C-alpha cells in the first residue's frame, strides 16, 4: 500500500497512526497499541472496528455496475468530479501558499493531496479523479467486499479499505483534500473532521428526472423530491454549499444494457423481468445528476 496513504490512515479502534508491516500473507497494518488489520489478498484492508452493519452491494450488483460504467455511460459524472476536484486541490494548495504553478504533491512536508471516496463502489470515479491529479493519492471506502476487490485495482495510486461510513472514519483529522460522495450516505460530522479546512466535499445525487423513462416502465424506485433538502440537512452545521450544477445526457441503450443498469442498483430487487423484455430498442434513458460542492465550516 502506498505509504502516503498509510500515513493518513488511523486505527479504527484507538485512532492511533497505522504502519504497514510484512507478514506471511499480503501484509497488515498495525498501530502502536498493537491493533492489527490484515490486507486481503485481493488488495483491500479491513478497517472495521467491529462487525459490518450490512454486507453492502452483492457481487452481482457490483459486476453489473462495473459492466455499465466500463461502457462509459456515466463518464459525465467522472468528468464533472475530476474538474471539481482539480479546483478543490488548487484551493488547498493556495491555502498553503505554494509558489505559483507548483503542484500540491511537489512538497515533501505532507502537503500532497489525498482524495477519499466514501461509498466508492468499484472505484471508477475515484480513478478518473486521480487521473486528473497526477500528484494525488486516493482511498476507496466501502462496506461491500466485492466492490472493494475492484476498487483496490482501480488505479495505481489508489488503495481500498472496508469501512462503515456511518462510524468514525479510519482517517487522520484534516488530512483529506477532497472527499467524494456519489449516490452514497453522508456522515456530516465525520466528513468535516477528516477534511482539510480548505478542502471540498463533492456530493453527487440523482436529479428529479434521473432514469425517468424507466421509472414508470419498470417500476424503479423514484427519486425523493426532497433529496436536495435531505442532503442539506445531513450536512448542515458542518458544511456550507458553495456551488451546484446539473449534468445530464441521453443514453440509447440495448435491452441487455438496461438490465445491467437496473441490476446495479436497489431497483434490482423490484423489477419485473417481463417489463424489461417489453422495452423497444434503443431505449432512451435520461442520466441527470446534481453535483454540489461543500466547504467545511470553521472549526
C-alpha positions, 0 to 999 in steps of 0.5 A: 500500500502506498505509504502516503496513504498509510500515513493518513490512515488511523486505527479504527479502534484507538485512532492511533497512526497505522504502519504497514508491516510484512507478514506471511500473507499480503501484509497488515497494518498495525498501530502502536497499541498493537491493533492489527488489520490484515490486507486481503489478498485481493488488495483491500484492508479491513478497517472495521472496528467491529462487525459490518452493519450490512454486507453492502452491494452483492457481487452481482450488483457490483459486476453489473455496475462495473459492466455499465460504467466500463461502457462509459455511460456515466463518464459525465459524472467522472468528468464533472468530479475530476474538474471539481476536484482539480479546483478543490486541490488548487484551493488547498494548495493556495491555502498553503501558499505554494509558489505559483504553478507548483503542484500540491504533491511537489512538497515533501512536508505532507502537503500532497493531496489525498482524495477519499471516496466514501461509498466508492463502489468499484472505484471508477470515479475515484480513478478518473479523479486521480487521473486528473491529479497526477500528484494525488493519492486516493482511498476507496471506502466501502462496506461491500467486499466485492466492490472493494476487490475492484476498487483496490485495482482501480488505479495505481495510486489508489488503495481500498479499505472496508469501512462503515461510513456511518462510524468514525472514519479510519482517517487522520483529522484534516488530512483529506483534500477532497472527499467524494460522495456519489449516490452514497450516505453522508456522515456530516460530522465525520466528513468535516473532521477528516477534511482539510479546512480548505478542502471540498466535499463533492456530493453527487445525487440523482436529479428529479428526472434521473432514469425517468423513462424507466421509472414508470416502465419498470417500476424503479424506485423514484427519486425523493423530491426532497433529496436536495433538502435531505442532503442539506440537512445531513450536512448542515452545521458542518458544511456550507454549499458553495456551488451546484450544477446539473449534468445530464445526457441521453443514453440509447441503450440495448435491452441487455444494457438496461438490465445491467443498469437496473441490476446495479442498483436497489431497483434490482430487487423490484423489477419485473423481468417481463417489463424489461423484455417489453422495452423497444430498442434503443431505449432512451434513458435520461442520466441527470445528476446534481453535483454540489460542492461543500466547504467545511465550516470553521472549526 
